[in-house]
Amino acid sequence: MENDTLIFALPKGRICDELIPLLNTCGIEPAADFFDPDSRALMFDTNRPDIKIIRVRAFDVATFVAYGAAQFGAVGKDVLDEFDYDELYAPLDLNIGHCRLSVAMPEQQVGLEDENAASHIRIATKYPHLTRLHYERKGIQAECIKLNGAMEIAPVLGLARRIVDLVSSGATLKANNLVETETILHITSRLIINRTALKTMPARMNGWIETFREAIERQENAGQDR
Ligand code: PRP
């Protein structure tokens, strides 16, 4: 790869659909194979010779950028707070990927026990750090069982009575007879920059921050005009 190529890390899944129009407004258009559902490629060219895109899991976006394997990217506030990487600079709220991190439990168990009276509870989650912090503040010790997806089936199978997971429309909770009992964090996606890249290429990276800032403003203004 050319030495001066910048890698932008983009998360798979729903945020991707919201992020592409923003990238387009920034003048970055992924090559056609990015949109090919049969493509197994992970790295893609763009219309700009100096930019390539990688598409990885959201947690891995933070890892690639923190280690400088990608210079910038987009990731949810959930991922930023769960890992708290020193090497990540998150200057901008992209105003996309709106969702929340919440506690949920089976509908029929709500109110059966006083959670605040318990000193220890068990929770299935992809976010053990944020979950422990949330319960520590209430003086409760949370035993977290780490899952990587499909948290919603944990309660019915007796793995844990509660889950902590992302909620967007609420459809997944509903389909699994769970109800939200607390919101831990309101989430949006953020632009992230590797701090070393910012130090070694300040004009270039600050230029991109400015380009994203203007693109967000333009999208927000277009939204207001609609
Ligand atoms: C997320 C999350 C929930 C679901 C919530 O998973 O983990 O399962 O979305 O969305 P809803 O409230 O609109 O139903 P996602 O589909 O992103 O896939 P993942 O399990 O791979 O994280």
Residues whose N, C-alpha, C, O or C-beta is under 5 A from the ligand:
A	BS01	PRP	G13 G149 A150 D165 L166 V167 S168 S169 G170 A171 T172 L173
